[in-house]
């Protein structure tokens, strides 16, 4: 997965590099450019089905020190304080500008059935030219098995397991904003190109990582209980990002 994300990023940077070359900028023009901060944002929603009641799923989620680091692979994840983790996505760069995005996240205990996550500072680490604002929430909903339309009965046929009377739908929302200060020469490009390229890159990284993480958590939960993994139809994922022109 690292190589897929890295290749995608270099494809987008190639687009920027081409535009930069077309601008025919002098060293003096680059040096006199005034850097500004860019905010890149993306928003998604998704969900997954679990063969278990909400209490069983909640107990699993609350025991996140037993699954978070394992399911986050191939991203590097390390415990950070109480209920927190440090995530390292990998090295990216172009034009001699390279960063290794690192962020801290905390998984808060459930509040009236809602699990919240948000970004936190990583002690002793100062992000080089960027800042991450990550917020996510999960809600557990109990649904009778007979009302599920993603093939519950078929998965349990001839397995020796009994169909659970209820299943749990885990619904989540994700909001991610990255504020970046680029090297000076980048700012001679049209701001609209920088903005759309950054927004698109951020969305593509989330599209690469989030569905895989969802599937890993789903597999890990059911493996722990010795149950079959729900079918693909039990998972959904979509963007809720509004066009900036509509905002």
C-alpha positions in Angstrom: 0.0 0.0 0.0 2.9 2.4 0.7 4.1 2.1 -2.9 0.6 2.8 -4.2 0.2 5.9 -2.2 3.7 7.1 -3.0 3.2 6.5 -6.7 -0.1 8.4 -6.6 1.6 11.3 -4.9 4.4 11.5 -7.5 1.8 11.4 -10.3 0.2 14.5 -8.8 3.5 16.2 -8.2 4.4 15.6 -11.8 1.4 17.7 -12.8 2.7 20.5 -10.5 6.2 20.1 -11.8 5.0 20.5 -15.4 3.2 23.7 -14.6 6.2 25.0 -12.7 8.5 24.3 -15.7 6.0 26.1 -18.0 6.2 29.2 -15.8 9.9 29.9 -16.7 10.6 31.4 -13.3 13.9 33.1 -12.4 15.7 32.5 -9.2 15.0 36.2 -8.2 11.2 35.6 -8.8 11.2 32.6 -6.6 13.2 34.3 -3.8 10.8 37.3 -3.7 7.7 35.1 -3.4 5.8 35.6 -0.1 4.8 32.1 1.3 1.2 31.7 2.4 -0.4 28.8 4.3 -2.7 26.4 2.3 -5.5 24.5 4.0 -6.3 21.2 2.3 -9.4 19.4 3.4 -11.4 16.2 2.8 -14.4 14.6 4.4 -15.7 11.1 4.2 -18.3 8.8 5.7 -18.4 5.0 5.9 -19.5 2.0 7.8 -19.2 -1.8 8.4 -21.3 -4.6 9.7 -20.3 -6.8 12.6 -21.8 -10.2 13.5 -22.3 -9.3 17.2 -24.4 -7.2 19.5 -23.3 -3.6 20.3 -21.9 -4.6 23.7 -19.6 -7.2 22.2 -18.4 -4.8 19.5 -18.0 -2.0 22.1 -15.8 -4.3 24.2 -13.6 -5.0 21.2 -13.3 -1.3 20.3 -12.5 -0.3 23.9 -9.6 -2.8 23.9 -7.9 -0.9 21.1 -4.4 -1.5 22.4 -5.0 -5.0 21.2 -5.9 -4.2 17.6 -5.0 -0.6 16.6 -1.3 -1.0 15.9 -1.8 -4.4 14.2 -4.7 -3.2 11.9 -2.9 0.1 11.0 -0.1 -1.8 9.2 1.7 -1.1 6.9 1.5 2.4 8.5 3.8 2.5 11.5 1.8 3.0 14.7 3.1 3.3 18.3 1.2 3.9 21.6 1.2 7.5 22.7 0.1 8.2 26.3 -3.4 7.0 27.4 -5.7 6.0 24.5 -3.3 7.7 22.0 -1.1 6.6 19.1 1.5 8.0 16.8 1.0 7.3 13.1 3.7 7.6 10.4 2.3 7.3 6.9 5.6 7.2 5.0 8.1 9.5 3.2 6.9 11.7 0.3 8.6 14.4 -1.7 9.5 16.1 -4.9 11.7 19.1 -6.1 14.0 18.2 -3.2 11.2 18.8 -0.7 10.6 15.7 1.4 8.4 15.1 4.4 7.5 12.1 6.5 4.0 12.9 7.8 3.5 12.0 11.4 0.5 12.6 13.5 -0.9 11.8 16.9 -4.4 10.6 17.4 -6.4 9.8 20.5 -9.4 7.3 20.8 -11.7 8.7 23.5 -13.9 6.4 25.6 -17.5 6.2 24.3 -19.8 9.0 25.2 -23.5 7.9 25.0 -22.6 5.3 22.4 -20.4 7.6 20.3 -16.7 7.1 19.9 -14.7 10.2 19.0 -11.1 10.5 17.7 -9.0 13.6 17.1 -5.5 14.6 16.5 -3.1 15.4 19.3 0.5 16.8 19.4 3.3 14.3 19.3 5.7 15.1 22.2 9.1 16.3 21.1 8.1 16.5 17.5 7.6 19.7 15.4 5.9 19.1 12.1 8.2 20.5 9.3 5.9 23.0 7.5 2.6 21.2 8.1 -0.1 20.8 10.7 -2.8 18.1 10.8 -6.3 18.5 12.1 -8.0 15.1 12.2 -11.5 14.4 13.6 -13.6 11.3 13.4 -16.6 9.8 15.2 -18.2 6.3 15.3 -21.7 5.2 16.3 -22.9 1.7 17.0 -26.4 0.7 15.9 -28.1 -2.6 16.7 -30.1 -4.2 13.8 -32.1 -7.5 13.8 -30.3 -10.0 11.5 -33.5 -10.5 9.5 -33.4 -6.8 8.4 -29.9 -6.9 7.0 -29.7 -7.0 3.2 -26.0 -8.0 2.8 -26.3 -11.8 2.9 -26.1 -12.7 6.6 -27.7 -16.1 6.2 -25.5 -17.1 3.2 -22.3 -16.4 5.2 -23.5 -18.7 8.0 -24.7 -21.6 5.8 -22.8 -24.8 6.4 -20.4 -23.1 8.8 -21.6 -24.8 12.0 -22.3 -21.4 13.6 -25.7 -20.1 14.5 -26.9 -16.9 12.9 -26.8 -14.1 15.6 -30.2 -12.6 16.4 -28.7 -9.1 16.0 -25.8 -7.5 14.2 -24.1 -4.1 14.8 -23.7 -1.4 12.2 -20.6 0.7 12.8 -21.1 4.1 11.1 -18.4 6.7 11.0 -17.5 10.2 9.8 -14.0 11.5 9.1 -12.8 15.1 8.7 -9.2 15.8 7.8 -7.5 19.2 7.2 -3.8 19.6 6.6 -2.3 23.1 6.7 1.0 23.3 4.7 3.6 26.0 4.1 5.5 25.0 1.0 9.1 26.0 -0.1 9.1 29.5 -1.8 9.3 28.3 -5.4 6.0 26.5 -5.2 4.1 29.7 -4.6 4.8 31.0 -8.1 2.3 28.5 -9.4 -1.3 29.5 -9.6 -2.9 29.2 -6.2 -5.9 27.4 -7.7 -3.6 24.7 -9.0 -1.9 24.3 -5.7 -5.2 24.1 -3.9 -7.0 21.6 -6.1 -3.9 19.4 -6.4 -3.5 19.3 -2.6 -7.2 18.6 -1.9 -7.1 15.8 -4.5 -4.0 14.3 -3.1 -5.4 14.3 0.4 -8.6 12.6 -0.7 -6.7 10.0 -2.6 -4.5 9.1 0.4 -7.7 8.7 2.5 -9.3 6.6 -0.2 -6.2 4.3 -0.2 -5.9 3.9 3.6 -9.4 4.0 5.1 -11.2 1.1 3.3 -8.2 -1.1 4.0 -8.2 -0.2 7.7 -12.0 -0.9 7.8 -11.6 -4.3 6.3 -8.7 -5.2 8.6 -10.6 -4.2 11.7 -13.6 -6.2 10.5 -11.5 -9.3 9.9 -9.7 -8.9 13.2 -12.9 -8.7 15.2 -14.5 -11.8 13.5 -11.3 -13.8 13.7 -11.2 -13.2 17.5 -14.7 -14.6 17.8 -14.1 -17.4 15.2 -16.9 -16.1 13.0 -17.0 -15.6 9.2 -16.2 -12.2 7.8 -19.2 -10.3 6.5 -19.4 -9.8 2.7 -18.2 -6.7 0.8 -21.7 -5.3 0.8 -21.5 -4.9 4.5 -18.9 -2.1 4.1 -19.5 1.3 2.5 -17.4 4.4 2.0 -18.1 7.7 0.2 -16.9 11.3 0.1 -18.9 14.1 1.7 -16.5 16.9 0.6 -18.3 19.9 -0.9 -16.8 21.7 -3.9 -15.0 24.8 -2.7 -17.0 26.8 -5.1 -20.2 25.6 -3.4 -18.9 26.5 0.1 
